[in-house]
């Protein structure tokens, strides 16, 4: 009865667990190195013209200031394959000679006393893993920070409602103004420290998740 109570309590706790995936913790090893920012001197000349916001007649109109908009072309494709095979075998045999007392073999019921030991162990394991991901599209982001060395920190998201569910794309990262093309676009492969999130909410997203009872049986706390 006690075991049944413990199992029921575990099922209730598993059902009360949040179904939202936990975010991955930030790894400081991959954090971008931000240069020291310098304060821009302000010259009170009483004019509406500001040189830092002026555009050259001979330069392309590219995003380079806080709040500017830039379009990122998503060109992500990853493929991974892994295969492993292990096989081990071990045989052992041990024989003990017949003991002797006063030059005669020790016998039991007229039969010489002897002993032997033997063992055979073997293990075979194989594993294969294949994974392929592809993401194509476009997302427009804004400049949220301009660094002293000219690099730009961008961030943005796009939400789309399709039938009974919502899908969204979020992107954040660091770009170089030199990588921005004349039409103010940049491929996602040129975004440093990029974090791209593509997911959805609603009915279609919910049916792809495991039920709470299935998650319990697949969890590490299930002993079998």
Buried (B, 14 or more C-beta within 10 A) or exposed (E): EEEEEEEEEBBEEBEEEEEEEEEEEEEEEEEEEEEEEEEEEEEEEEEEEEEEEEEEEEEEEBBBEEEBEBBBBBBBEEEEEEEEEEEEEEEEEEEEEEEEEEEEEEEEEEEEBEEEEEEEEEEEEEEEEEEEEEEEEEBBBBBEEBBEEEBBBBBBEBEEEEEEBBBBBBBBBBBBBEEBBEEBBBEBEBBEEBEBEBEBEBEBEEEEEEEBEEBBEEEEEEEE
